[in-house]
Amino acid sequence: MQRGNYPPNTAASPPLHYPVPQHHVPIPVMHSPPPLQASSAYGNAYAPAPAMGHPAYGFLNDPTTQMAFQVGGRATEAAGQYVEHNLGKYLQVSALKHYFNVSNGYVLQKLGLVLFPWRHKPWSRSESQRTGASGQMEGYFLPPREDINSPDMYIPVMAFVTYILLSTLLYGLAGKFNPEQLGITASFAFSFVILEIMVIKIGCYLLSINNDSQLLDLVAYSGYKFVGIIVTLAITTLGSKWLEYLVFVYIFNANAFFLLRSLKYVLLPDATTDNPRSTTYAVNRTQRNLRTQFLFAYSYPIQLAFMWLLSSGFNFRSATAA
């Protein structure tokens, strides 16, 4: 079966029609971004934020501001020199760093030594050798962190603050607290501290103790009694009069024994290991007898009066009854 031959289709295809827009549509014109200019930080949106030293922060570079900074710096330096010069007449400020060089282990051991000093040995302070300013070897006492027998001022200062807070707390428990009580207690305790320092200063003058480190040692040892006073105040909350008296007697004797043994190298120096600087602080026999009497008077009668007044400054039982 054969397909027939058909003539080719010569008819034209129908035209294609595209939609014609009825309204004019504007074509957006694209522009390139403006070139970066380093001379203008605020006129260029692509510039990074100016640094603190940029001229935009002209206040810091203002001559008046610079002059004010210089005047303030000179005034601060002059004030520091004035305080150091005038305070240095009475106290060696640089020496105080030695008394605050403590550790947690030292604080715990020292508190135990202050409250239970009966079986502690030895009482002599540890010393070491170092090269002095003249190039010669000289002896010096180790700091509290390295020597349990070394006096410090961290415990006395903390005990003093704790005494004020505990006394105020006891007044609050008794229902007698008022905001003025905190200042009254602080002034009361601080007046005894000043009075005791005056007594020490007078004693050092009469006994020819002119070394600053020895005076600072005496001031540090005078603050350890606040540890025992805190214990006595805590016992008053139990309401037992006899227990309060027994604890006070024990605390007083422990503090007196601690001072007698600890202050030996300060008031009674000799050429033994208790005094590595014996060539400077050695005393004659008469002076030694006077210092022994002062040591006994300071450790017993004076401490008894101060501790009794400080511990009886607050009476929990009478405050509760009132």
Secondary structure as GFF3:
##gff-version 3
##sequence-region A 1 322
A	DSSP	alpha_helix	58	61	.	.	.	ID=ss1
A	DSSP	alpha_helix	63	87	.	.	.	ID=ss2
A	DSSP	three_ten_helix	93	95	.	.	.	ID=ss3
A	DSSP	alpha_helix	96	99	.	.	.	ID=ss4
A	DSSP	alpha_helix	104	115	.	.	.	ID=ss5
A	DSSP	beta_strand	127	131	.	.	.	ID=ss6
A	DSSP	beta_strand	137	141	.	.	.	ID=ss7
A	DSSP	three_ten_helix	144	146	.	.	.	ID=ss8
A	DSSP	alpha_helix	154	173	.	.	.	ID=ss9
A	DSSP	alpha_helix	179	206	.	.	.	ID=ss10
A	DSSP	alpha_helix	212	222	.	.	.	ID=ss11
A	DSSP	alpha_helix	225	236	.	.	.	ID=ss12
A	DSSP	alpha_helix	241	262	.	.	.	ID=ss13
A	DSSP	alpha_helix	264	267	.	.	.	ID=ss14
A	DSSP	alpha_helix	278	281	.	.	.	ID=ss15
A	DSSP	alpha_helix	285	297	.	.	.	ID=ss16
A	DSSP	pi_helix	298	302	.	.	.	ID=ss17
A	DSSP	alpha_helix	303	311	.	.	.	ID=ss18
A	DSSP	alpha_helix	316	321	.	.	.	ID=ss19
###
